């Protein structure tokens, strides 16, 4: 019997060619690099600390492949709401490249032309959170850097641009929970990559 409140465990996908080069990867469906596949396999042991009532993944290859390599391919449900930010015209570009023409640009303050708004991504995050809370049990999510940062912000009651405060590495594990009898959402742990060093 659990003596703690339900937790939502967030896993960012393993390394891809574009995550390595810091290119914005929204809907471009890149596979994992071989190093990313190894990262996915290394998630198996630390994730055994939980018994999940549900496992949800973005349908994009990099997230779904990470999920399968971590050992959850037989139980995963694909959720379009977990897809990465649609970066529109900035897909495939680095922040440094964008700032050559827009020197002060950040995703959080200025958004992207012909892509999703923060509010649209936040609505997706809120649906995932509502569904996870409704289960009243531990849930495992495989998704993407900006999407997971926005989920964390919304879990804590912050506006979606609060995601700017949370750095997230590839194949990291983060845990959202609650205190005070489930009334106060908290960040239990963030950006744990210790399993990648073993």
Rosetta blueprint (number, residue, H / E / L):
1 X L
2 X L
3 X L
4 X L
5 X L
6 X L
7 X L
8 X E
9 X E
10 X E
11 X E
12 X E
13 X L
14 X L
15 X L
16 X L
17 X H
18 X H
19 X H
20 X H
21 X H
22 X L
23 X E
24 X L
25 X L
26 X L
27 X L
28 X L
29 X L
30 X L
31 X L
32 X L
33 X L
34 X H
35 X H
36 X H
37 X H
38 X H
39 X H
40 X H
41 X H
42 X H
43 X H
44 X H
45 X H
46 X H
47 X H
48 X L
49 X L
50 X L
51 X L
52 X L
53 X L
54 X E
55 X E
56 X E
57 X E
58 X L
59 X L
60 X L
61 X H
62 X H
63 X H
64 X H
65 X H
66 X H
67 X H
68 X H
69 X H
70 X H
71 X H
72 X H
73 X L
74 X L
75 X L
76 X L
77 X E
78 X E
79 X L
80 X H
81 X H
82 X H
83 X L
84 X L
85 X L
86 X L
87 X L
88 X H
89 X H
90 X H
91 X L
92 X L
93 X L
94 X E
95 X H
96 X H
97 X H
98 X H
99 X L
100 X L
101 X L
102 X L
103 X L
104 X L
105 X L
106 X L
107 X H
108 X H
109 X H
110 X H
111 X L
112 X L
113 X L
114 X L
115 X L
116 X L
117 X L
118 X H
119 X H
120 X H
121 X H
122 X H
123 X H
124 X H
125 X H
126 X H
127 X H
128 X H
129 X H
130 X H
131 X H
132 X H
133 X H
134 X H
135 X H
136 X L
137 X L
138 X L
139 X E
140 X E
141 X E
142 X E
143 X E
144 X L
145 X H
146 X H
147 X H
148 X H
149 X H
150 X H
151 X H
152 X H
153 X H
154 X H
155 X H
156 X L
157 X L
158 X L
159 X L
160 X H
161 X H
162 X H
163 X H
164 X H
165 X H
166 X L
167 X L
168 X L
169 X L
170 X L
171 X L
172 X L
173 X E
174 X E
175 X E
176 X E
177 X E
178 X E
179 X E
180 X L
181 X L
182 X L
183 X L
184 X E
185 X E
186 X E
187 X E
188 X E
189 X E
190 X E
191 X E
192 X E
193 X L
194 X H
195 X H
196 X H
197 X H
198 X L
